[in-house]
Amino acid sequence: MPLTPAGERLLAAAAELFYRRGIRAVGVDLIAETAGTTKKTLYDCFGSKDALVALYLEHRMARYQAFLAERMAPLPPGPGRIPAVYDVLAEWLTDADRGCGFVNAYAEIGGTGHPGEAVVRAEKDAMRRYFVELVVEEGFPAQLGSELHLLYEGASVMATAGGDPGAVELARESARRLVHLAGRAVADAPLPA
């Protein structure tokens, strides 16, 4: 269901505030004030702060997926596409200095039954599946995709929370090595009888 202009402003304000300050630290009064609306408008549009948090996470996931798809689309097929995902991550992190919004959200709402928890898990699963699809398209085993996803998630955390400016580059190079080794293993596999 499309949002009203006031709903769009509320979602935009909430997204910025939740990411910058944290979900628990931001109240509905501040969101409404920042958006130039009232608390009543917020509740009329979203029903609850929890629902707004879940929608913020859904929109963040959709925004990143569109960003990833746009950056990956011009790349030709081949194993070189796989490490390019880390280039996309590096570009995304230039505007995401507080790290992964999903990891941050999970730190606050994980294990509480909050509706945003399912969105966090869905985002992590979507990225894992993305890597799996990339490697399977190249004839590599699906497990390689899961391994590359772990590198990707670790790079995101280390580049931001860990303060390591070389983390994404190291993950990209590690991914290249894993893809190269997987390619050799596929090439060396015996042909079926």
C-alpha positions as YAML, in Angstrom:
chain: A
units: angstrom
residues:
- id: 1
  name: MET
  ca: [0.00, 0.00, 0.00]
- id: 2
  name: PRO
  ca: [1.50, 3.35, -1.02]
- id: 3
  name: LEU
  ca: [2.27, 5.85, 1.70]
- id: 4
  name: THR
  ca: [0.82, 9.33, 1.92]
- id: 5
  name: PRO
  ca: [3.27, 12.24, 1.63]
- id: 6
  name: ALA
  ca: [3.23, 12.49, 5.44]
- id: 7
  name: GLY
  ca: [3.90, 8.75, 5.66]
- id: 8
  name: GLU
  ca: [6.84, 9.10, 3.27]
- id: 9
  name: ARG
  ca: [8.29, 11.91, 5.39]
- id: 10
  name: LEU
  ca: [7.82, 9.86, 8.54]
- id: 11
  name: LEU
  ca: [9.52, 6.83, 7.01]
- id: 12
  name: ALA
  ca: [12.43, 8.94, 5.73]
- id: 13
  name: ALA
  ca: [12.86, 10.61, 9.13]
- id: 14
  name: ALA
  ca: [12.63, 7.28, 10.96]
- id: 15
  name: ALA
  ca: [15.16, 5.67, 8.60]
- id: 16
  name: GLU
  ca: [17.73, 8.38, 9.21]
- id: 17
  name: LEU
  ca: [17.12, 8.50, 12.97]
- id: 18
  name: PHE
  ca: [17.03, 4.73, 13.49]
- id: 19
  name: TYR
  ca: [20.26, 4.26, 11.54]
- id: 20
  name: ARG
  ca: [22.12, 7.19, 13.12]
- id: 21
  name: ARG
  ca: [20.90, 6.93, 16.73]
- id: 22
  name: GLY
  ca: [19.48, 3.43, 17.16]
- id: 23
  name: ILE
  ca: [15.96, 2.06, 17.28]
- id: 24
  name: ARG
  ca: [15.49, 2.13, 21.05]
- id: 25
  name: ALA
  ca: [17.00, 5.61, 21.42]
- id: 26
  name: VAL
  ca: [14.51, 7.18, 19.01]
- id: 27
  name: GLY
  ca: [10.96, 7.83, 20.16]
- id: 28
  name: VAL
  ca: [7.88, 8.51, 18.09]
- id: 29
  name: ASP
  ca: [7.82, 12.14, 19.27]
- id: 30
  name: LEU
  ca: [11.21, 12.79, 17.67]
- id: 31
  name: ILE
  ca: [10.25, 10.98, 14.46]
- id: 32
  name: ALA
  ca: [7.03, 12.99, 14.14]
- id: 33
  name: GLU
  ca: [8.80, 16.27, 14.93]
- id: 34
  name: THR
  ca: [11.59, 15.57, 12.44]
- id: 35
  name: ALA
  ca: [9.02, 14.70, 9.74]
- id: 36
  name: GLY
  ca: [6.93, 17.78, 10.51]
- id: 37
  name: THR
  ca: [3.88, 15.71, 11.50]
- id: 38
  name: THR
  ca: [2.20, 14.55, 14.67]
- id: 39
  name: LYS
  ca: [2.37, 11.32, 16.65]
- id: 40
  name: LYS
  ca: [-1.25, 10.71, 15.67]
- id: 41
  name: THR
  ca: [-0.26, 10.85, 12.00]
- id: 42
  name: LEU
  ca: [2.53, 8.37, 12.68]
- id: 43
  name: TYR
  ca: [0.15, 5.95, 14.36]
- id: 44
  name: ASP
  ca: [-2.49, 6.49, 11.65]
- id: 45
  name: CYS
  ca: [0.09, 5.65, 8.94]
- id: 46
  name: PHE
  ca: [1.93, 2.75, 10.61]
- id: 47
  name: GLY
  ca: [-0.09, 1.56, 13.62]
- id: 48
  name: SER
  ca: [2.95, 1.29, 15.90]
- id: 49
  name: LYS
  ca: [6.62, 2.10, 16.20]
- id: 50
  name: ASP
  ca: [7.40, -1.61, 15.79]
- id: 51
  name: ALA
  ca: [5.59, -1.67, 12.45]
- id: 52
  name: LEU
  ca: [7.50, 1.44, 11.39]
- id: 53
  name: VAL
  ca: [10.80, -0.23, 12.34]
- id: 54
  name: ALA
  ca: [9.92, -3.30, 10.26]
- id: 55
  name: LEU
  ca: [8.98, -1.10, 7.30]
- id: 56
  name: TYR
  ca: [12.22, 0.89, 7.67]
- id: 57
  name: LEU
  ca: [14.16, -2.39, 7.48]
- id: 58
  name: GLU
  ca: [12.14, -3.61, 4.48]
- id: 59
  name: HIS
  ca: [12.83, -0.36, 2.64]
- id: 60
  name: ARG
  ca: [16.52, -0.49, 3.54]
- id: 61
  name: MET
  ca: [16.70, -4.03, 2.18]
- id: 62
  name: ALA
  ca: [14.95, -3.03, -1.05]
- id: 63
  name: ARG
  ca: [17.23, 0.01, -1.41]
- id: 64
  name: TYR
  ca: [20.38, -2.10, -1.07]
- id: 65
  name: GLN
  ca: [19.10, -4.82, -3.40]
- id: 66
  name: ALA
  ca: [18.35, -2.19, -6.06]
- id: 67
  name: PHE
  ca: [21.80, -0.63, -5.51]
- id: 68
  name: LEU
  ca: [23.45, -4.05, -5.87]
- id: 69
  name: ALA
  ca: [21.44, -4.98, -8.98]
- id: 70
  name: GLU
  ca: [22.23, -1.65, -10.65]
- id: 71
  name: ARG
  ca: [25.97, -1.99, -10.01]
- id: 72
  name: MET
  ca: [26.15, -5.65, -11.04]
- id: 73
  name: ALA
  ca: [23.96, -5.41, -14.19]
- id: 74
  name: PRO
  ca: [26.64, -4.04, -16.55]
- id: 75
  name: LEU
  ca: [29.19, -6.71, -15.62]
- id: 76
  name: PRO
  ca: [29.63, -9.51, -18.15]
- id: 77
  name: PRO
  ca: [28.92, -13.10, -17.09]
- id: 78
  name: GLY
  ca: [31.86, -14.98, -15.65]
- id: 79
  name: PRO
  ca: [33.61, -15.68, -12.38]
- id: 80
  name: GLY
  ca: [34.80, -12.05, -12.21]
- id: 81
  name: ARG
  ca: [31.29, -11.00, -11.25]
- id: 82
  name: ILE
  ca: [31.60, -12.77, -7.92]
- id: 83
  name: PRO
  ca: [34.32, -10.60, -6.32]
- id: 84
  name: ALA
  ca: [32.62, -7.50, -7.78]
- id: 85
  name: VAL
  ca: [29.97, -7.82, -5.06]
- id: 86
  name: TYR
  ca: [32.67, -6.67, -2.61]
- id: 87
  name: ASP
  ca: [33.24, -3.56, -4.75]
- id: 88
  name: VAL
  ca: [29.54, -2.80, -4.40]
- id: 89
  name: LEU
  ca: [29.81, -3.28, -0.64]
- id: 90
  name: ALA
  ca: [32.77, -0.88, -0.47]
- id: 91
  name: GLU
  ca: [30.79, 1.73, -2.39]
- id: 92
  name: TRP
  ca: [27.72, 1.27, -0.14]
- id: 93
  name: LEU
  ca: [29.81, 1.61, 3.00]
- id: 94
  name: THR
  ca: [31.01, 5.07, 1.97]
- id: 95
  name: ASP
  ca: [27.56, 6.31, 3.06]
- id: 96
  name: ALA
  ca: [26.98, 3.71, 5.80]
- id: 97
  name: ASP
  ca: [29.55, 4.68, 8.39]
- id: 98
  name: ARG
  ca: [27.58, 3.04, 11.21]
- id: 99
  name: GLY
  ca: [27.87, -0.33, 9.51]
- id: 100
  name: CYS
  ca: [25.16, -2.75, 8.59]
- id: 101
  name: GLY
  ca: [21.75, -1.39, 9.54]
- id: 102
  name: PHE
  ca: [20.48, -4.96, 9.90]
- id: 103
  name: VAL
  ca: [23.21, -6.02, 12.30]
- id: 104
  name: ASN
  ca: [22.62, -2.82, 14.27]
- id: 105
  name: ALA
  ca: [18.88, -3.48, 14.39]
- id: 106
  name: TYR
  ca: [19.36, -7.09, 15.43]
- id: 107
  name: ALA
  ca: [21.59, -5.99, 18.30]
- id: 108
  name: GLU
  ca: [18.61, -4.04, 19.63]
- id: 109
  name: ILE
  ca: [15.62, -6.21, 18.73]
- id: 110
  name: GLY
  ca: [16.98, -9.72, 18.25]
- id: 111
  name: GLY
  ca: [15.32, -12.39, 20.35]
- id: 112
  name: THR
  ca: [12.44, -10.14, 21.39]
- id: 113
  name: GLY
  ca: [9.81, -11.27, 18.90]
- id: 114
  name: HIS
  ca: [9.92, -7.82, 17.27]
- id: 115
  name: PRO
  ca: [8.49, -7.86, 13.71]
- id: 116
  name: GLY
  ca: [11.73, -6.36, 12.41]
- id: 117
  name: GLU
  ca: [13.64, -9.48, 13.43]
- id: 118
  name: ALA
  ca: [12.13, -11.44, 10.54]
- id: 119
  name: VAL
  ca: [13.17, -8.69, 8.12]
- id: 120
  name: VAL
  ca: [16.76, -8.81, 9.40]
- id: 121
  name: ARG
  ca: [16.85, -12.56, 8.87]
- id: 122
  name: ALA
  ca: [15.26, -12.21, 5.44]
- id: 123
  name: GLU
  ca: [17.93, -9.71, 4.39]
- id: 124
  name: LYS
  ca: [20.77, -11.98, 5.51]
- id: 125
  name: ASP
  ca: [19.16, -14.94, 3.75]
- id: 126
  name: ALA
  ca: [18.64, -12.91, 0.58]
- id: 127
  name: MET
  ca: [22.33, -11.99, 0.45]
- id: 128
  name: ARG
  ca: [23.38, -15.59, 1.09]
- id: 129
  name: ARG
  ca: [21.08, -16.75, -1.72]
- id: 130
  name: TYR
  ca: [22.48, -14.03, -3.99]
- id: 131
  name: PHE
  ca: [26.00, -15.38, -3.54]
- id: 132
  name: VAL
  ca: [24.82, -18.97, -3.97]
- id: 133
  name: GLU
  ca: [23.07, -18.08, -7.25]
- id: 134
  name: LEU
  ca: [26.19, -16.29, -8.51]
- id: 135
  name: VAL
  ca: [28.45, -19.27, -7.89]
- id: 136
  name: VAL
  ca: [26.00, -21.90, -9.12]
- id: 137
  name: GLU
  ca: [25.62, -19.94, -12.39]
- id: 138
  name: GLU
  ca: [29.38, -20.38, -12.83]
- id: 139
  name: GLY
  ca: [29.23, -24.12, -12.15]
- id: 140
  name: PHE
  ca: [30.63, -23.94, -8.62]
- id: 141
  name: PRO
  ca: [29.13, -25.72, -5.60]
- id: 142
  name: ALA
  ca: [26.50, -23.83, -3.60]
- id: 143
  name: GLN
  ca: [28.63, -24.08, -0.46]
- id: 144
  name: LEU
  ca: [31.10, -21.64, -2.02]
- id: 145
  name: GLY
  ca: [28.32, -19.05, -2.10]
- id: 146
  name: SER
  ca: [27.69, -19.50, 1.61]
- id: 147
  name: GLU
  ca: [31.42, -19.16, 2.31]
- id: 148
  name: LEU
  ca: [31.63, -15.97, 0.23]
- id: 149
  name: HIS
  ca: [28.63, -14.58, 2.07]
- id: 150
  name: LEU
  ca: [30.40, -15.11, 5.40]
- id: 151
  name: LEU
  ca: [33.39, -13.17, 4.04]
- id: 152
  name: TYR
  ca: [31.05, -10.41, 2.88]
- id: 153
  name: GLU
  ca: [29.30, -10.09, 6.25]
- id: 154
  name: GLY
  ca: [32.59, -10.17, 8.12]
- id: 155
  name: ALA
  ca: [34.07, -7.50, 5.85]
- id: 156
  name: SER
  ca: [31.10, -5.22, 6.49]
- id: 157
  name: VAL
  ca: [31.46, -5.53, 10.26]
- id: 158
  name: MET
  ca: [35.25, -5.21, 10.28]
- id: 159
  name: ALA
  ca: [35.26, -2.21, 7.92]
- id: 160
  name: THR
  ca: [32.94, -0.29, 10.22]
- id: 161
  name: ALA
  ca: [32.78, -1.61, 13.79]
- id: 162
  name: GLY
  ca: [36.29, -3.04, 13.54]
- id: 163
  name: GLY
  ca: [37.72, 0.17, 12.06]
- id: 164
  name: ASP
  ca: [39.70, -1.75, 9.45]
- id: 165
  name: PRO
  ca: [39.77, 0.26, 6.20]
- id: 166
  name: GLY
  ca: [41.30, -2.70, 4.34]
- id: 167
  name: ALA
  ca: [38.68, -5.27, 5.37]
- id: 168
  name: VAL
  ca: [36.59, -5.18, 2.19]
- id: 169
  name: GLU
  ca: [39.68, -5.34, -0.04]
- id: 170
  name: LEU
  ca: [40.99, -8.32, 1.95]
- id: 171
  name: ALA
  ca: [37.60, -10.04, 1.64]
- id: 172
  name: ARG
  ca: [37.55, -9.35, -2.12]
- id: 173
  name: GLU
  ca: [41.01, -10.88, -2.53]
- id: 174
  name: SER
  ca: [40.01, -13.86, -0.38]
- id: 175
  name: ALA
  ca: [36.92, -14.29, -2.54]
- id: 176
  name: ARG
  ca: [39.05, -14.23, -5.70]
- id: 177
  name: ARG
  ca: [41.29, -16.96, -4.24]
- id: 178
  name: LEU
  ca: [38.31, -19.11, -3.26]
- id: 179
  name: VAL
  ca: [36.76, -18.71, -6.71]
- id: 180
  name: HIS
  ca: [40.10, -19.57, -8.34]
- id: 181
  name: LEU
  ca: [40.51, -22.68, -6.16]
- id: 182
  name: ALA
  ca: [36.92, -23.72, -6.87]
- id: 183
  name: GLY
  ca: [37.57, -23.29, -10.59]
- id: 184
  name: ARG
  ca: [40.62, -25.52, -10.38]
- id: 185
  name: ALA
  ca: [38.68, -28.14, -8.42]
- id: 186
  name: VAL
  ca: [35.90, -28.13, -11.03]
- id: 187
  name: ALA
  ca: [38.44, -28.39, -13.87]
- id: 188
  name: ASP
  ca: [40.27, -31.24, -12.14]
- id: 189
  name: ALA
  ca: [37.11, -33.21, -11.35]
- id: 190
  name: PRO
  ca: [36.89, -36.51, -13.22]
- id: 191
  name: LEU
  ca: [34.42, -36.63, -16.06]
- id: 192
  name: PRO
  ca: [31.35, -38.81, -15.49]
- id: 193
  name: ALA
  ca: [31.64, -42.27, -16.98]
...
